[in-house]
Amino acid sequence: MSEKDLLKAADLLQAADLELQAAPPSRARKLQAASPSRARKFKIVGTLIFAAFWFSAIFFHVVPSLAHETGVASKYHAEGAKHVRKNVIFMVSDGMGPASISLARSFRQFRDELPFGNTLALDKHMIGSSRTLSDSSLVTDSAAGAVAFASGQKTYNGAIGVNPYKVPIGTILEAAKLQRNYKTGLVVTTRLTDATPAAFSAHADYRFQEDLIAQQQLGGYELGRVVDLLIGGGRCHFHPVAEGGCRADATNLIVQAQTDGWQYVSDRASFDKLGAKGEHVQLPLLALLAEGDIPYDLDRNASVYPSLKEETTVAMNALLQASLDDDTSEGFFLLVEGSRIDHAGHHNDPAAQVREVLAYDETFQQVLDFVNKHSSETEQFIVLSTSDHETGGLATSRQISPSYPDYVWYPEALDNASHSGEYVAAKLRQFQAADEAELGKFIGETLRSDLGIVDYTEDDIKTLSSIRDNAIDYLNNLVSFRSRTGWSTHGHSAVDVNIYGYSPKRKVMGEIYENLAGNHENIEIGQFMQRWVDVDISKITQKIKNVEHSPKDGVSAESVSGDAYHFNV
């Protein structure tokens, strides 16, 4: 009897037992009285089945495991047992709290004229929530939050791949590559050297060490190259200032990477040549699609920048195919980050945030479609999605007068905006006005065309004229006020964030529920991934104990704190 047959038999037994439990008392007594031997038969059969099940578990799982540990193939493997690959797609919605989901869902229903019962793809797969505190604060930053996922350990705000004592610690990506020969990838909409992708692929005392992070991501440290695919922004830290970048040294990592065999992509045209499904990707792939962050989805020119969904589709297909082509590979690990949800929260920009959340949700659905298509007896998948923290203290309502509150918020005010506050602020900075009258006229036209605001006042024009070099907060408040969107901070908050999970396989989905349903510390998500992939990151930690990770100039965390960690935020 196969393991599948055993599980099916166990399900039938469970169904019979549930039938008895669910029956009305009179029927239950009748069932028991009419066939007393039936219960005895079920007990006997049940005992035999579960005995067989446990024997199967020992034979199919323990024996191969021992063979793997000793490096000796068992007879089971030698006779051609099916090799099961275990693939992980881990998604991080940076800065997205529960209110962000509510905001985006209601906005989408309004914009697309959908019924109130229409929900997001994420909504259908929520399984629990996560507590987000770091080792140094009740309010985490993205670096410490990402280390919790990557290494399953708490650390201080600003840390990248190091513990609270600034000792480098291994990550699941590194362990999956070195212990299971996984194909690995990072896909983001911010800089690839930013906190979340860095925490999976580098080791630095502080997140601002982006030059060092870039070097390590390409293999410039003790472990060599462990990342096969990098897609995102952040070209700046891969080439020197003298060549238009922002590296403090003279090293051009892009040229060096190409010399080392990396396929390099720098723009939309070369990205499109990879193929819609990544059929022309040659690993390792370095795709640096922007000098800094990729623009908000609300501002993104589709002819210049691919979407998160497009980036992820290329990455999934390329990594899966590479894994299938390599007989020694046991799967792939892909990190996907909706990075700029966080930036919209820092900016208190509700119009930008709803579009970022919806772009992330579309990507999540694309991931589900992909794993459903490719799941098989030999190809298992888990899809996990969560946030490192909430940003902005977002509320989908706002008190604007001392009178009795109106229970409202207005998604149409967000729908009216065709650009973000970041975009409009840059537009105002760059405008060359001959005089105040011309500037005032330009500001009014911009408010109407880009933010959909027609009821601005002369005071608004005067204020924006006087602060146009730093107008982003004022602009975003104009939209937030009209939509009745509330914010409590320009930083992060300590609110719990949602956990979403999915696998096409019932048994694997059961493991996800068993480990992550309910409320958990963020480190439990990272620890579960380690167990499921079956890696030991402590062995990686031993290999990187001498890795360079401290700033050469002695800069400390005290000099780079709070939102200063964020590039142009």
N, C-alpha and C positions, 0 to 999 in steps of 0.2 A: 504493500500500500504506500503510495507516494505521500509526501508531506502535504500536498494540495488536497488529496483525498481525506487525509486525517483532519485537516481544518474544516473540510466540508462536512464530514461526519460530526465533528464537534459542534458545528453550527446547527445541524439538524437536531442534535440532542438539546442544545440550548433552546431552540425554537419549541420543542416539545415541552420542555420545562416551563417556558414562558407561557405556553398555552394553558398549562395547568394552573399557573399562578394567576393568569388574567381571567380565568373562568369564574362565573358567579359561584358563590359558595355551594349552592345546590348542585350545579353541574360538576364542580370539583369533587364533591363527595361521591357523585354518581360515577365519575371517571375512576376514582380510586377504588370504589366498592365493586364496580363491574369487572375490573381487571386487576386484581391485586398482584397477579404474577407479572403483569406488564411492567410495573414499577421495578420488580426484582430483575426483570430482563434488562431494563434500561441501566440499572446499576451495574450489572455484570458486564454488559456491552461497553458502558462508559468506562469502567475500570480497565478493560482490555484496550480500548482505544487510547486512553490517556497513557497507559503503559507503553503502547506502541509509539505514541507521540513523543514521549520522553526519550525512548530508545532512538527514534529518528533524530531528535534534537542533538543527542550525544554523537550519533554517527555522522550526521551531515554538518554539524557546526564545530563540535569540540575537536574531532579528529583532524579535519582540514586545518583548524586553527593551530593545533600542535605541529602539523606538518609545516605550516607557514613559519612558525617561530623557529623551528629547527632547521628550516631550509631544505627539508626532505619532502619530496612529493609523495602523498599517500597513494595507495592503490586506487582509491576513489578518483583522484585527480588523474592518475596515470591512464585510467580506462576511458578518459575523454569526457569527464563531467563538464557540464555547462559552466562557463566562466561568467559570473555575474559582476557587471560594473555598477558602481554606486556613485551616481552623479549628484552634485550639490549646486543649486543655484540659490545664493544667499543675497537677498535684496534689502537695502537700507534706505528708508525714506527719511533722510536727514532732516531733523527739526519738525517732523510731522506728528502732531498730537491728535487726540480724538476729535477735538474741535475742528481741526483742518479737514478731516473726513466729512464732518457734518456740513461745513462750509462748501466744500467741493460738490458734495452730493446734491444739496439744495440748489446750488448755482447751475449745475448740469440739468437738473429737472426743469428749472426755469428757462434756461437758454434753449434747450431742445424740446420744450413742451412735452415733457414726460410725466407720467402719473407719479404720485408720491410714493407708490410702492416700488418704483424703479430704483435700484441700488447700484453701487459701484461693484466692480469685480472683487475688490478687496473685501467688501462687506460679507460676501458669501463664504469667506474662508477664515474669519476671525476665530481664534481658538483660545486666546488668553491675553494677558497684559504683563508688562515688564516694569520693574522698579529700576531707576536709572542712576542712582547716586554713585559717585566715584569714591576713591580712597581719600581724596582731599576735600570733598565738598558734597553737600546734599544736592547741589546743582552741578551736574557733570558738564564737561565740554565734549566736543566730538571726538577728540583724541582718546581720552579715557574711555568714552563709550565704545569706540571701535576696538580698543584693546580688549575690552570685556568679551566682545564677539570673537575676535581673532585668536585670543590666547586663553579665554576663560578665566581671567584674573582681573581683580580690581587694581587700578593704578591711579596716579594723580593727574589732575587736569593738565593737558599739554603734552603728556607722555606719548611717545610713539614706540611701541614694541619693547618697552622696558617696564620693570616692576616698580613699586614705590621707592625702592632703594637704588633706582637707576641701573639695575642689572638687566641686560638684554634677555628677553624671553622668546621662545619659539612661537610660531603662529601655525594655525591649521593649514594655511596655504603652503607654507614651507614644508610642513610634515607630510602633507598629501603628495607633494611633488617628490620628496626624497624617499619616503617610505612606501608609497603606493604608485609612484610614477604617474600621478595625475597630470593632466593637461590643465593649466591654470590661467585665469584671466581676470582683469579688472576693467570695468566699464563705468565711467562717471560723466557728469556734466560740469563738474568743476575742474580744478587742476588735478592731475594724477598724483601730484606731490602733496595734495591736501590731506587732512587728518585721517579720514576714513580709509581711502585706499592705501595710504602710507602705513597704517597700523597693521595691515595684512602682509606688507611686503618690505618693511624697513625697520630700523632700530635707531632711535634718536632721543636724546633727553628731552628735547622740546620740538614741538610741531613746526616752529618757524625755520628749522634747519632743512629747508626744502632742497637746497643744493645737494646735501648729503643724501637725502631721501631719493632723489632722482638717480644718483650714482648707484645706490644699492638696488633700486628697482631694475636696473639693467644688468645686475650681476656683479657689481663692484664691491663685494664683501666676501666673508669667509665661505658662504654657502655657494657662491657663484650664482648663475641665473636660475631663479626658481619661478619666475613669471613668464608665461609663454605669449601672453596677449595683453596689450595696454591700449585702451581706447578712451580718449577724453581730451581735456584741455591741458594748459600748463606748459606749453612749449618754452616759456620764459626761463625755467630753471634747468633746461637741457642744453642751453647754449649761452655763451658769455655776453657781457654788456657790450663789448667791442663789436659784436656781430648782431646786435639788436635784441639780445636776451637780457637776463638779469643774474646770471651766475657770477659770483664774486671772483672765481678763478678764470683761467683762460681756456678751460676744457670745453670742447664742443662734443657733448655726449651723443648728439644726433649723428654726427659724422662717425664717431667711434662705434656707435651701435650698428650702422650700416656696414662698416668694415668687419664687424663681428658677425655679420650674417642676418641682421634684423631687416625685415621688410618694413619700409618707412612710408607712412601716409601723412600728408600735411594739410590737405584741403578736401573739399567736397568732391571734386573731380576724381582725385586719386582714391578717395574712399569708395566712390561708386564703382571703380574698377575692381574692387574686391568681390563684387557680385552681391546681389540682394540677399543671398543666403551664404555669403562668405566662401563661395566655391573657388575663388582665386586667392584666398589667404594662404600665405606661406609662413608658418610659424618659425621663429618668433616674430610677432607683429607689434610695431610701435606706431600708433596713430595719434598724433598730436594735432588736434583740429582747431585749436585756438591758442593765442599767445598766453592768455589768462584763462578765465572761466568762459564756457560756452554761454551765449546770451540766454536770458529767460525764454521759455517757450513762447511767451506772449510777444517777444521782440524778435525771435529767431527767424532769420531769412532762410527758408528751406532750401534755396539754391546755393547757400553758402555753408550751412551747418546741418548735418544729419540730426535726427531726433534721437532721444534715448531709446525709443523702440527700435529704430533702425540699427543703432549701434549694438544693442543687445541681440538682435536677430543674427547679425553677422557673427558676433562672438559665440553664441550658442552653437550655431551650425559648424563653425570652424573648429571649436574645441571638441565637439562630439565626433566629428569626422577624423580629427587627429587621433583621438582616443581609439576609435575603431580600427584605424590603420596601424596602430601599435599594439602588438600582441601582449606586451608587458604592461600596458597601461590599465589601471583598474577603474578609470572614470575621469571625470573632470570636475573642477571647482571653479565657479564663476561668481565674483562679487559684482553686483549691479547697484549703483547708488543714484537715487534721485537727489542729487546734491543741492540743487538750488531752491528746494522747498525751504531749506534752512535760511538761505540768504533773504528770501522774501519775508520770512519771519523777522529777521534782524531789521529789515527795512520797514517792517509794519506795512507791507504792501499786499492788501487782500486780492487785488486784481491779478497780480503776478502769482500769488500763492495758489489760487484755485487752478490756474492753468498748469502749474508745476505738478500739483497733486493729480490732476486728470491725466497728464502725460505719463506720470508714474503708474497710474492705474491701468492705462492702456498697455503699458509695457508689461505689467503683471499679467494681464490677460494673454498677451502674446507668449509669455513664458509658459503659462498653463497650456495653451494650445500646442506649444512645442513639445512639452513633456508628455502630453496625452498621445501625440502622434508617434513619439519615439519610444515610449515605454514598452517593455517586453519582458519575457521571463529572464532574459540575460541583461536587461538594461533597466536599472532602477533609478528613480529620481526622488529627491526631496526638494521642495521649494519652500523657503522660509522668508518671511518679510517682517521687518520690525523697524523701529526708529531708535536712534541713539539717545534722543531726548526730544522734548518739545521746545519750540522757539517762539518767543513773542508774547506768551501768555494770552493766546487768542481766545476771543469770545464772540459767538455769533449773535450778539446784541450789544447795545451801547446806550447808556443813560446820557442824554445831552441837555436835560433841563432839570430843575429842582422839583418840578411837578410830578404827579403820580406817573410811574413809568409806562411807556407804551411797549407792549410785547411784540416787537417787530425787528426785522432786518430786511434790507432791500437788495436782492441779488442783481437787479437791473442796473444798479450803479456800477457794479463790477463788469457787467456785460457791455456797458457803454464805453469802457476803457479799452483802447486798442493797443496801448503800450504801457510799460511799467514806469514807476516813478524814477527808477534808475535811468531809463532811456530818456525820459523827458528832462531830467536834471542835466544830463550830458548835453542835450540839445540846447538848453538855455545857456550853459557855460560856453558853448562853442559859437553862439550867435554874435556876430559883430554888428552892433547897432550904432547908427550915426548920432542918435540922441535918445533921450528918455522916452519921447513920444513913440519913436520907432520900436524901442524895446518893449514898451507897454503894449503896443499893438501886436507884436510878435507873441508875447506871453499869452494874451487873450486868445489869439488864433490857435496856439498850441494847446491850451487847456480844452478848447472845444474839440479840436481834431484828434488829439491823442488820449485825453482822459474822459472825453464825453461830458465835460462840465460846461454848462451854459449859464448857470446862475452864479458865476463868480462875481466878486465885488471889486470896487476900486481899491479897497484896502488889500485885497488879495494881490492885485497887480503891483501895488506899491511895495508890499512885503517881499514878493518874489523878485522884484527889481533890485531890492537892497541885499538880498541873500542869495542871488542866483548862482554863486560859486558853491553853495552848500544848501541847495533847495530841496533835496530829496525827502526829508522828513515832512516838510510843509506840504509838498505835493501829495505824498501818500496819505497824509491826514485829511486832505480835501476829499479823497475817495473814501477813506474809512468813515469819515463823518457822514457822508451822504448815504453810505450803505448801512450805517449803524453797526459797523464792525468794531469791536473793542480789542484793545491791546493793553497789557500791563507792564511790558518791558521791551527793551531792544535786545535783550540777551536771552538766555535760556531759562526754562522753568523746571521745577522738580516733579511735574505731573507724570503719572504712569502713562506708558505708551502701549499701543496694541501689538499683539503678536498674531501673525497670520501664517498658516501652514497648509501644505497640500502635497499629496503623492497620489498617482493613479492607482497604486497598489494598496488594497485594503489593509494588508498586514503592516506595511510601512506607515500608512496613515495612522494605524493604531499606535505605533511607536511614537509618532509625533505627538499624538494626544496624551499618551502616557507620560511623556517627558515635559510637555510644554503647555498643556491645558491648565487654565487657572492663572494665578498671579505668581510671577517668578522674578528673581534677581536677573539682571542682564547677563551675568556670567554663566548662568545655567543654559542659555542659548548656545554660547560657544562650547561649553562642555558637552552638550548633547551632540553637536556636530562632530566633535572629536571622537566620541564613542561610536557614532554611526559610521564614520569613515574608517574607524579603527586605527587611529594613529596615536603616537606617544610624543607629545611636544616637549617633554622633559629631555628627550634625547637630542632634540634640536637645540634646546637651551644650552646643553653642554658644548655643542659645536660652535656656538656664537659667543662664548663668554669673553672672547678678546676682540670682538668687533668694535670698530670705531663708532662712538655714539654721542660723545660730548662735544659741545661747541668749542672750537679752537680759540676763540677770543674771550672765553670765560663769561659769556653772557649768561645771566641767570633768569629764572622764571619771573622774578620780581620785576624785571625790566620789560617783560613782554607778557602782559596779562589781559584777561577779559577779552573784549571784542578785538583788541589789537592782534589777536591770533589770526583773525580773519583778513584775508587779502581784499582790499578795497571795500570792506563792509563797515 
